[in-house]
Amino acid sequence: MSGLASSDSGQIVFVIDDDPAILEALDSLLRSVGLDVSCFGSVAAFLDAPRPDIPSCLVLDVRLPGKSGMDFQKELAGSQAPLPVIIMTGHGDIAMSVQAMKAGAIDFLPKPFREQDLLDAIAAALDKDRSRRAHMAELDALRARLATLSDGERDVVAQVVLGRLNKQIAGDLGVSEITVKVRRARAMRKMQAGSLPELVKMIDRLAAESSARGH
Amino acid sequence: MPRTPFLPHLGARVMPVLLVVLAAVIFVLDTITNFEIAVAVLYVAIVLIAVQHLGRRRVVMVAAGCMALTVLSFALTRTGSVTSGLINCAISLVAIGVTTYLALRAAAAEAAAREAQTQLAHITRVTMLGELMASIAHELNQPLTAIVLNGNATLRWLAARPANPDEAGKAAQRIVRDAERATDLIKRLRGLTRRAANKAIWLDVNQVVADTLTLVQHEAVRNNIALRTELDDDLPLLQADPVQIQQVVLNLALNAFEAVVGGKERDVTLTTGPGKPGEIIVAVSDSGRGLDSVQPDRIFDAFYTTKPEGLGMGLAISRSIVESHGGRIWAEPAMPRGASFFFSLPTGRTKARGSGQ
């Protein structure tokens, strides 16, 4: 249970099941391995509750009153902050498990399941959410640094990452080569890039992210 | 004790005699009357009767016999115009042939329809059973899942450093509670079956056996099974649910049929008689493959089956019916071969056991 033994409370497991007996049991089991747990009887109750902005995952029963687990899973997968989902079911068939996995479920657990399968799935789900959050945080930081560049610096960076020489850039922008060198050094410092390849990589990541959002 | 005669049984004995007498009368009339009178056409009656009671091959044999008698009469008749006789003989032969053909075809269609109906009934029963099973399985699954999770939680709270007996105790309490929930569900299911046994009336076991046999008579004829009954006329009435007892007899009879089909000797015998004091015993014996390939102590368990498409529910249901009536069900090897299934029902009760709910 590596990765689960943390009791730093920096992560939380959400559970949605309409059977109180299952909720109580899961609550106790997950707390016994040091996880923070928050239980809900329906999707609506889950959506109404405030959610802390920390690594988290959702253990979701398929058969629920109101919105079904499968529908909610699809909805989450298409949202801005996709929460990793583990599906539980009392009457699972192969078709349903394929559907759940295709929609991006971490695991599909037919009741009654082995506790280790659930704990492994939760560990994987929390890891996934943690790395997604780290990735997003990194991008946010890069975007913030990029915002600190002046227009002149940004123009120089845009040319530099295309592999053009200082002299060519100076000619294009109508400034002296010294000015280009100064702006380039200042941009590198602001972006916290140790080398030209590093700066290129940063700009590529930001470009990839914005084009991914564009879709 | 009034008892209706068992008609199919009687019919199987009397029918050939009746047909022979009828054929003889027609033959004599046909022979002594002159050629112009075509008494032989009446042979179609024999064919029509035979179709009702005999298998396909025997009907063809009967028809062939009638045709032979027609020709023989023609040869023996001495009076009248030979030309008329020839024409009448030909008409009779055609009539017998066509009647046989049409009657057999109608019988085949009827058999197919009956089989389709039986299959449909079986499918309906299997589907209903399947749905019932699925919903019971789901209802039991929830508390079982909770029990497993609480059990794991208990172990983990106890193994923690430091151990947390408070949380462990709460989880253990939930195990007890959820197990009781599962038990309640099973109690409710038992209550359902008990209520079903409540429709007990005074009934004659021989009558129930006879009623059941009318249901399976066609199946026996179709599969060339010699179905016999040895019913004791001096049995007392008893209190039971006739539909349920009939279900048991039907299950045992159909099992016996399946056991003998494919074998050379296809004998199935239904017997009723007294058992221990205050007990009536019904037995279904077959000359089939016997009980060698089965586990005798398991055949009445649910889901135990030796048939490729069996559900393993027939004998289990039979057992629960018999036991809910206060009786027993068991199996023994039959002599010289095959298997016998017995069930006993108590007499002299004013109520079947289990009806006191």
Interface residues (C-beta under 8 A of the other chain):
Chain A: D19 A21 I22 E24 A25 L26 S28 L29 R31 S32 V33 G90 H91 K111 P112 F113 E115
Chain B: A134 A137 H138 N141 Q142 P143 L144 T145 A146 I147 V148 L149 N150 N152 A153 R156 W157 A160 N164 E167 K170 A171 R174 R177 D178 R181
